[in-house]
Amino acid sequence: NQLEATLDLCWPDPLVTARAGLEGVPPQELPPLSRQRTECSMEILKILFNITFDTNRRKVDEEEAAEYRHLGALLRHCMTSQADGEERTYEFHSHTVNLLGNLPLPCLDALLLPKVEHGSIEYMGVNMDAVNMLLEFMEKRLDRVGQHCRYRIYCSRCCNPSPSP
């Protein structure tokens, strides 16, 4: 898998990823991905998005489901990884979330599979780190949309003042 190789991942447990040589290091303590790894990974995510865009609309067999769970585990790693800078991380997570939306719903359980460890967010014994990252990403996206809308409203009022009665 090209994404796996680009991110230099290994599989300490089934459907649980780690950066090679950094197994056991919590995601929040990993160094950011290099610019080159991030750029290459984002290109791979875009290609995978185009290949899988209709997947969640059809029934998948067991073999396909196993492949999508594997991809889900890779995407969990992407969601919990940081790139070189806040903007680059946002872009990387954006491509990851877009691809997650293409996966069949039953295969998204791969997001919850890592064991709960010290520093993990846990709910009813389930690791919620990836879900937390998704929520944080969605909050950022909503903030950006809100800022963009406020800017457009401001510009429309400043540039097109309504006539006085």
HELIX and SHEET records of a PDB file:
HELIX    1   1 GLN A    2  THR A    6  1                                   5    
HELIX    2   2 PRO A   27  GLU A   29  5                                   3    
HELIX    3   3 ARG A   35  THR A   52  1                                  18    
HELIX    4   4 THR A   55  ARG A   57  5                                   3    
HELIX    5   5 GLU A   62  MET A   79  1                                  18    
HELIX    6   6 GLU A   86  LEU A  100  1                                  15    
HELIX    7   7 LEU A  105  LEU A  112  5                                   8    
HELIX    8   8 ASP A  129  CYS A  159  1                                  31    
SHEET    1   A 2 LEU A   9  ASP A  13  0                                        
SHEET    2   A 2 VAL A  16  ARG A  19 -1                                        
SHEET    1   B 2 GLU A 122  TYR A 123  0                                        
SHEET    2   B 2 VAL A 126  ASN A 127 -1                                        
END                                                                             
